[in-house]
Amino acid sequence: MLLNQFLILSAVLFSIGVYGVLARRNGVLVLMSIELILNAVNINLVAFGAFRASVGGEVFALFVIAVAAAEVGVGLAMVLLLYRNRRSIDLTLIDQLRG
Amino acid sequence: MSTLAALADMDRLTSGEALVAQNVAFAVMAITMIVSALRMVTTRNVVHAALYLVVVLSGVAGIFILLGAEFVGVTQVMVYIGAIVVLFLFGIMLTKGSFGDDDGVSGERRLMAGLVGLLVFGVMTAALVDSFADAELDRSAPSTTAEIADSIFSAYIVPFEAVSVLLLAALIGAIVVARRD
């Protein structure tokens, strides 16, 4: 197997995640797209770990999974707070800080 | 004797037949993942998006196992599909009725997002093809779970402790933010 086939698959998933973050308005869907991006990063880490025959890549993929779990917890708490205060999780309505 | 058997196994792993099977498995998983990811970011139903996310996450777990990282693959299934997707479904249900459908996104916004995504993909692919044109993966020695554990608790002990503190902070933070007072 080539290293590049994994890296390019990861690049495709990363780009789709970037599109989701930029194009969607639903707060939960934006968080899901961020998960897509983090998974693309994990594929990269594990592929490079296998390429260099070191466990460092896998260890850091595990760290990224833990950080992603923390991020989803806090992110969803924020979305719930938003819903409670505004009755909507449309991210385009949150523009109080716009200059 | 067992070492010999293991060596024969490794020979089989890198031989032509196994390689074809690995490439076929990779192609099937890659196409499924890309189609599901595209459906996830374009579907109007948020619950369907969460279910497409499950397909993508399972594909990523399969890719990990294909790369010989079975511990990371199993962790992926347990943490992502077992916990994070359930959290997402709870989030969707608790905010239902705000607007379940995500339509009404202006065409211009969608176009710009698509352009940015294509640009990111183009730059990354060009750099990757330039750098690792025909680098072969070395599949002769898949890592074992014991090796990962050894390395987490020796070389990577400081980041491990940092992640523990981060998880505690996120736990308390999520409770404080979502608390009704």
Chai-1 contact restraints between the chains, C-beta under 6 A:
chainA,res_idxA,chainB,res_idxB,connection_type,confidence,min_distance_angstrom,max_distance_angstrom,comment,restraint_id
A,M1,B,Q22,contact,1.0,0.0,6.0,A-B,restraint_1
A,M1,B,L137,contact,1.0,0.0,6.0,A-B,restraint_2
A,L3,B,F132,contact,1.0,0.0,6.0,A-B,restraint_3
A,L3,B,A135,contact,1.0,0.0,6.0,A-B,restraint_4
A,L3,B,L137,contact,1.0,0.0,6.0,A-B,restraint_5
A,N4,B,L128,contact,1.0,0.0,6.0,A-B,restraint_6
A,N4,B,F132,contact,1.0,0.0,6.0,A-B,restraint_7
A,L7,B,L128,contact,1.0,0.0,6.0,A-B,restraint_8
A,I8,B,T125,contact,1.0,0.0,6.0,A-B,restraint_9
A,L9,B,A30,contact,1.0,0.0,6.0,A-B,restraint_10
A,A11,B,F121,contact,1.0,0.0,6.0,A-B,restraint_11
A,A11,B,M124,contact,1.0,0.0,6.0,A-B,restraint_12
A,A11,B,T125,contact,1.0,0.0,6.0,A-B,restraint_13
A,V12,B,I34,contact,1.0,0.0,6.0,A-B,restraint_14
A,L13,B,A37,contact,1.0,0.0,6.0,A-B,restraint_15
A,S15,B,G117,contact,1.0,0.0,6.0,A-B,restraint_16
A,S15,B,V120,contact,1.0,0.0,6.0,A-B,restraint_17
A,S15,B,F121,contact,1.0,0.0,6.0,A-B,restraint_18
A,I16,B,A37,contact,1.0,0.0,6.0,A-B,restraint_19
A,I16,B,V41,contact,1.0,0.0,6.0,A-B,restraint_20
A,V18,B,G117,contact,1.0,0.0,6.0,A-B,restraint_21
A,V18,B,V120,contact,1.0,0.0,6.0,A-B,restraint_22
A,Y19,B,V41,contact,1.0,0.0,6.0,A-B,restraint_23
A,Y19,B,A113,contact,1.0,0.0,6.0,A-B,restraint_24
A,Y19,B,G114,contact,1.0,0.0,6.0,A-B,restraint_25
A,Y19,B,G117,contact,1.0,0.0,6.0,A-B,restraint_26
A,G20,B,V41,contact,1.0,0.0,6.0,A-B,restraint_27
A,L22,B,A113,contact,1.0,0.0,6.0,A-B,restraint_28
A,L22,B,V116,contact,1.0,0.0,6.0,A-B,restraint_29
A,A23,B,R110,contact,1.0,0.0,6.0,A-B,restraint_30
A,A23,B,A113,contact,1.0,0.0,6.0,A-B,restraint_31
A,R24,B,D102,contact,1.0,0.0,6.0,A-B,restraint_32
A,R25,B,D102,contact,1.0,0.0,6.0,A-B,restraint_33
A,R25,B,V105,contact,1.0,0.0,6.0,A-B,restraint_34
A,N26,B,D102,contact,1.0,0.0,6.0,A-B,restraint_35
A,V28,B,G91,contact,1.0,0.0,6.0,A-B,restraint_36
A,V28,B,I92,contact,1.0,0.0,6.0,A-B,restraint_37
A,L29,B,A49,contact,1.0,0.0,6.0,A-B,restraint_38
A,M32,B,L53,contact,1.0,0.0,6.0,A-B,restraint_39
A,N39,B,V60,contact,1.0,0.0,6.0,A-B,restraint_40
A,I43,B,I63,contact,1.0,0.0,6.0,A-B,restraint_41
A,V46,B,F64,contact,1.0,0.0,6.0,A-B,restraint_42
A,V46,B,L67,contact,1.0,0.0,6.0,A-B,restraint_43
A,V46,B,A69,contact,1.0,0.0,6.0,A-B,restraint_44
A,V46,B,V72,contact,1.0,0.0,6.0,A-B,restraint_45
A,A50,B,L67,contact,1.0,0.0,6.0,A-B,restraint_46
A,A50,B,G68,contact,1.0,0.0,6.0,A-B,restraint_47
A,A50,B,L137,contact,1.0,0.0,6.0,A-B,restraint_48
A,F51,B,L137,contact,1.0,0.0,6.0,A-B,restraint_49
A,A53,B,D138,contact,1.0,0.0,6.0,A-B,restraint_50
A,A53,B,A141,contact,1.0,0.0,6.0,A-B,restraint_51
A,V55,B,S143,contact,1.0,0.0,6.0,A-B,restraint_52
A,V55,B,E147,contact,1.0,0.0,6.0,A-B,restraint_53
A,V55,B,I148,contact,1.0,0.0,6.0,A-B,restraint_54
A,V55,B,S151,contact,1.0,0.0,6.0,A-B,restraint_55
A,E58,B,A69,contact,1.0,0.0,6.0,A-B,restraint_56
A,E58,B,V72,contact,1.0,0.0,6.0,A-B,restraint_57
A,E58,B,I148,contact,1.0,0.0,6.0,A-B,restraint_58
A,V59,B,S151,contact,1.0,0.0,6.0,A-B,restraint_59
A,V59,B,I152,contact,1.0,0.0,6.0,A-B,restraint_60
A,V59,B,Y156,contact,1.0,0.0,6.0,A-B,restraint_61
A,A61,B,V72,contact,1.0,0.0,6.0,A-B,restraint_62
A,F63,B,V163,contact,1.0,0.0,6.0,A-B,restraint_63
A,I65,B,V79,contact,1.0,0.0,6.0,A-B,restraint_64
A,A66,B,V163,contact,1.0,0.0,6.0,A-B,restraint_65
A,A69,B,V79,contact,1.0,0.0,6.0,A-B,restraint_66
A,A70,B,L166,contact,1.0,0.0,6.0,A-B,restraint_67
A,A70,B,L167,contact,1.0,0.0,6.0,A-B,restraint_68
A,A70,B,A170,contact,1.0,0.0,6.0,A-B,restraint_69
A,V72,B,I84,contact,1.0,0.0,6.0,A-B,restraint_70
A,V72,B,L87,contact,1.0,0.0,6.0,A-B,restraint_71
A,G73,B,A170,contact,1.0,0.0,6.0,A-B,restraint_72
A,G73,B,A174,contact,1.0,0.0,6.0,A-B,restraint_73
A,V74,B,A170,contact,1.0,0.0,6.0,A-B,restraint_74
A,V74,B,G173,contact,1.0,0.0,6.0,A-B,restraint_75
A,V74,B,A174,contact,1.0,0.0,6.0,A-B,restraint_76
A,L76,B,L87,contact,1.0,0.0,6.0,A-B,restraint_77
A,L76,B,G91,contact,1.0,0.0,6.0,A-B,restraint_78
A,A77,B,A174,contact,1.0,0.0,6.0,A-B,restraint_79
A,A77,B,V177,contact,1.0,0.0,6.0,A-B,restraint_80
A,A77,B,A178,contact,1.0,0.0,6.0,A-B,restraint_81
A,M78,B,V177,contact,1.0,0.0,6.0,A-B,restraint_82
A,L80,B,L94,contact,1.0,0.0,6.0,A-B,restraint_83
A,L80,B,A178,contact,1.0,0.0,6.0,A-B,restraint_84
A,L81,B,V177,contact,1.0,0.0,6.0,A-B,restraint_85
A,Y83,B,T95,contact,1.0,0.0,6.0,A-B,restraint_86
A,Y83,B,S98,contact,1.0,0.0,6.0,A-B,restraint_87
A,S88,B,S98,contact,1.0,0.0,6.0,A-B,restraint_88
A,I89,B,T95,contact,1.0,0.0,6.0,A-B,restraint_89
A,I89,B,S98,contact,1.0,0.0,6.0,A-B,restraint_90
